[in-house]
């Protein structure tokens, strides 16, 4: 039976010469985010064949919880800090578990 939680896949692509800087910024989000209300799962992945490709795999209790996370001070600070470090804007997708 599917759960009613929200699943999120957020892909972030660093500029080739900014990989370590982006990795550090993204990693700094993990501990605080995992302690936020409504956060069920928050994992950061790095592509084995393309180190500039990062993906967050997330699970939230609700859309409101995710929206609160995205507007939080620590996320907004990280977004501002990535200016000039990313190859393209982040691709954030929301999913519902079907099975």
C-alpha positions in Angstrom: 0.0 0.0 0.0 1.5 3.4 -1.0 2.2 5.9 1.7 0.9 9.5 1.6 4.3 11.1 1.9 5.9 13.2 -0.7 9.0 12.0 -2.5 11.4 14.5 -4.0 14.4 14.1 -6.4 16.5 17.2 -6.7 19.3 17.3 -9.2 22.1 19.8 -8.9 24.9 20.1 -11.5 28.1 21.9 -10.5 30.4 23.6 -12.9 33.4 21.2 -13.5 35.9 23.4 -11.6 33.4 24.0 -8.6 32.6 20.4 -7.7 34.2 20.4 -4.3 32.8 23.7 -3.4 29.2 22.6 -4.3 29.7 19.3 -2.5 30.7 21.1 0.7 27.7 23.5 0.4 25.2 20.6 -0.2 26.7 18.4 2.5 26.3 21.2 5.0 22.5 21.0 4.5 22.1 17.4 5.6 22.2 17.5 9.4 20.0 20.5 9.9 17.5 19.3 7.3 17.2 15.8 8.8 16.1 17.4 12.0 13.4 19.5 10.4 9.7 18.7 11.1 8.3 16.5 8.4 11.6 15.2 7.1 11.4 11.4 6.7 14.5 10.9 4.5 17.2 13.3 3.1 20.1 11.7 1.3 22.8 13.3 -1.0 24.2 11.2 -3.8 27.1 12.0 -6.2 27.2 10.4 -9.6 30.1 7.9 -9.9 30.8 8.7 -13.6 30.1 12.4 -13.4 31.3 14.0 -10.1 29.6 17.3 -11.0 26.2 15.6 -10.8 24.6 15.6 -7.3 21.1 14.3 -6.4 19.1 14.7 -3.2 16.6 11.9 -2.6 14.0 13.1 -0.1 10.8 12.1 1.6 8.6 14.6 3.4 5.4 14.2 5.4 3.7 16.9 3.2 4.1 19.5 0.5 3.9 22.1 3.3 6.8 20.6 5.1 8.9 20.6 1.9 7.8 24.2 1.2 8.9 25.2 4.7 12.3 23.5 4.1 12.8 25.2 0.8 12.1 28.6 2.3 14.2 28.0 5.4 17.2 30.3 6.2 19.8 27.5 5.7 18.4 26.5 2.3 18.1 30.1 1.1 21.7 30.8 2.3 22.9 27.7 0.4 21.0 28.7 -2.8 22.6 32.2 -2.6 26.1 30.6 -2.1 25.8 28.5 -5.2 25.5 31.5 -7.5 28.1 31.1 -10.1 28.9 27.5 -9.1 26.2 25.6 -11.0 26.1 24.6 -14.7 22.3 25.0 -14.7 19.4 25.7 -12.2 18.5 22.9 -9.8 15.9 20.5 -11.1 13.5 19.7 -8.2 10.8 17.2 -8.9 7.9 16.1 -6.6 6.6 12.6 -6.7 3.8 10.4 -5.3 4.5 6.8 -4.6 2.2 4.6 -6.6 3.2 1.1 -5.5 
